[in-house]
Amino acid sequence: MKYLLVTALILVVFWLWRHNRQVERDEAARPQPRKPSSQAGAATEVVACSVCQVHLPRSEALIGAKGIYCSEAHRRQAGD
């Protein structure tokens, strides 16, 4: 009887150990939600070049007296 009890206890401990490992493996395989970065909420204004109509962020655009341009060549081409 003593051996039966010890065997049953070992089986229960083994089952709990395997069950916990399976749960951890499932959680690791599940894709984690992406954390928003500090710039994720910041919207970037997009503008179009006055010559070729290419869209680019305002921070990368060249602003002239006659419009907004994607490159120095287009700014010169427009006579700005």
C-alpha positions in Angstrom: 0.0 0.0 0.0 2.9 2.4 0.9 4.4 1.8 -2.6 1.1 2.5 -4.3 0.8 5.8 -2.5 4.4 6.8 -3.3 3.9 5.9 -7.0 0.6 7.8 -7.2 2.3 10.9 -5.6 5.2 10.6 -8.1 2.7 10.4 -11.0 0.8 13.4 -9.8 4.0 15.5 -9.5 5.2 14.3 -12.9 1.8 15.2 -14.5 1.8 18.7 -12.9 5.4 19.3 -14.1 4.5 18.3 -17.7 1.3 20.3 -17.6 3.1 23.5 -16.5 5.8 23.0 -19.2 3.1 22.7 -21.8 1.3 25.9 -20.6 4.6 27.8 -20.7 5.4 26.5 -24.2 1.9 27.5 -25.4 2.3 31.0 -24.0 5.8 31.4 -25.5 4.4 30.4 -29.0 1.5 32.8 -28.8 2.4 36.1 -30.5 2.8 38.9 -28.0 1.0 42.2 -28.5 3.2 44.9 -29.8 4.0 47.7 -27.4 3.4 51.1 -29.0 6.6 53.0 -29.5 7.0 56.6 -28.6 6.5 57.7 -32.2 3.7 55.3 -33.0 1.0 57.9 -32.1 2.8 60.8 -33.8 1.4 61.5 -37.3 3.7 62.7 -40.0 2.4 65.2 -42.5 2.9 64.1 -46.1 3.2 66.6 -48.9 3.4 66.3 -52.7 6.3 67.7 -54.8 5.1 70.6 -57.0 6.9 69.3 -60.1 6.5 65.5 -60.1 3.7 65.0 -57.5 5.8 62.4 -55.5 4.6 62.2 -51.9 7.1 62.6 -49.1 7.2 63.6 -45.4 7.3 67.3 -44.8 10.5 66.9 -42.8 12.3 65.7 -45.9 10.8 68.2 -48.4 12.5 71.3 -49.7 10.2 74.3 -49.3 10.7 77.1 -51.8 8.8 80.4 -52.5 6.7 78.8 -55.2 6.0 75.4 -53.6 7.3 72.2 -52.1 9.9 70.0 -53.8 11.3 66.5 -53.4 14.8 67.5 -54.6 17.1 70.5 -55.3 16.8 69.7 -59.0 13.1 70.1 -59.0 13.3 73.3 -57.0 15.7 74.7 -59.7 13.5 73.3 -62.5 10.5 75.3 -61.2 12.6 78.5 -61.1 12.4 78.8 -57.4 
